[in-house]
Amino acid sequence: MYERSRTVVRCAVGQTEEFKVEVGLHQGSALSPFLFAIVMDQLSEEVRQESPWTIMFADDIVICSESREQVEENLERWRFALERRGMKVSRSKTEYMCVNEREGSGAVRLQGEEVKKVQEFKYLGSTVQSNGECGKEVKKRVQAGWNGWRKVSGVLCDQKISARIKGKVYRTVVRPAMLYGLETVSLRKRQESELEVAELKMLRFSLGVTRLDRIRNEYIRGTAHVGRLGNKVREAKLRWFGHVQRRESEYIGRRMLDMELPGRRQRGRPKRRYMDGINEDMKLVGASVEDAEDRDRWREMIRCGDP
């Protein structure tokens, strides 16, 4: 299949000449993902349900059901459909998570073997918690930001490099790692503060400034030409919301936003919902849901530039 396979490498300064792919697993081949998607689509055709009941990305599969019995039934159907065609469901990597779990619901089993139960799982780089919170995802975003900062600390901590260049490197390398996936979560003020505190620590380290120097945060941001991370989170959320609003009503993202859950909310202070945050963000920028239909106008309204 990979005989005479050739590829190119594209970088900032241009594109290389074609060369042969002769070693490795050919994961860089442009043909491999396409062929794999075709194979998985064919193998799962008889058991795959529409989103959100079945979510697939390559061989990472999420199965959603309303009861333990349905989960076990769907798991068995997937196992049978895949294993009779030579593939296997990894028992060690298969996990299940319950939302609004009731007492005595029992464990999920696959061919008599108990499946590992978790309170959170990571899918496509984002952490989903059973209680609907996003605290652990925020902590992982902070850690991802520090990991990115350490990789380029040789540049960011070099006193010979100007603050403007350091700010550009930070905006290009570090900040995207901290923002990844946050457009789909509802942050609390405390969690937003955690992100901004981590950001300011990175900027102070980069500029060689400590808190003992008593330099205001606004001056630090202005020197590095880096805006508040909270504003960038708001921009990302509204940008994604605009994309969803412009899609057809059958689109899964649109259906999730428009969905109304049956029943009454629990007593006490209600949890902050995603649309609560979106409505607050739209109010801050003076936008409405109707404005999202005009892509160019929406982009201008939600834009939060760096100083």
Secondary structure, 3 states (H helix, E strand, C coil): CCCCCEECCEECCEECCCEECCCCCCCCCCHHHHHHHHHHHHHCCCCCCCCCCEEEECCEEEECCCCHHHHHHHHHHHHHHHHCCCCCCCCCCCEECCCCCCCCCCCCEECCEECEECCEEEECCEEEECCCCCHHHHHHHHHHHHHHHHHCHHHHCCCCCCHHHHHHHHHHHHHHHHHCCHHHCCCCHHHHHHHHHHHHHHHHHHHCCCHHHCCCHHHHHHHHCCCCHHHHHHHHHHHHHHHHHCCCCCCHHHHHHHCCCCCCCCCCCCCCCHHHHHHHHHHHHCCCHHHHHCHHHHHHHHCCCCC
